[in-house]
Amino acid sequence: MNKNLILISNDDGIDAKGIKILTKLMMQLGDVVVVAPDIPRSAQSSALTVTQPIRYRKIEEEEGMVRYSCTGTPTDCVKIALNEILNRKPDLLVSGINHGSNSAINVIYSGTMGAVFEGCENGIPSIGFSLASHFPDPDFSFFEPHVLKIAQIVMEKGLPESVCLNVNAPCGEIHGVRVARQCKGYWTKEFAARTDPAGRAYYWLTGYFENMEPDAEDTDEWAISHGFISIVPDKIDLTAYDAMDLIREWNL
């Protein structure tokens, strides 16, 4: 019988520590193919490259694992893998381990989750893993056994149709795992205004996350801030079904 086939991508780039850790873990569960951006491409969401060609190249191969570097976005990487590199559909897609949380509203900006949504759209059980640390060399050791266990369970049990998982972990000791919902919040003061030597204004993306429900214990933000891993089931069907009757009442 063929071994499980696992596709891995990320948005921090092929050389990020997080994807190297994730690759090491997934090799315990099956044959691994890594297709990741050649440089960091964070906050790309589900962006596609449409104005220039995409290239990929094999950079490493060993028993049970091959890695490719791709000039595209995380979503491009998944599309290239499914259409040009792999000879069968993967049994699992995992993305990350992202350097930085993708909880709350960050899920819609995340390139990590963009890759996950592309896998989900193609009927592949898909998981995004993120650690709440932006340092280039964080300690993933507390998170690693949980990543392995969650991935193994998803491969064994599968996921509902059009549902994927957004998994976020605190940095440091972990107290447990909580299934949570996406926290309500938004970003404020999103740009730092500066002036270049020629006196021209420019802006640097920054900002502060405003948690609108800090005391709600069922959210991903609460879980992470209290030392728990949060697992949020996401779906690619964005239809607001509970608003459909309201819109119909407009008599359009």
Secondary structure, DSSP 8 states (H G I E B T S, - for coil): ----EEEEE-SS-TT-HHHHHHHHHHTTTSEEEEEEESS--TT-TT----SS---EEEEEEETTEEEEEESS-HHHHHHHIIIII-SS--SEEEEEEEES---GGGGGT-HHHHHHHHHHHTT--EEEEEES---SS---TTTHHHHHHHHHHHHHH---TTEEEEEEE-SS---EEEE-B---EEEES-EEEEE-TTS-EEEEE--EEEES-TT-TTBHHHHHHTTEEEEEEEES----GGGHHHHHTT--
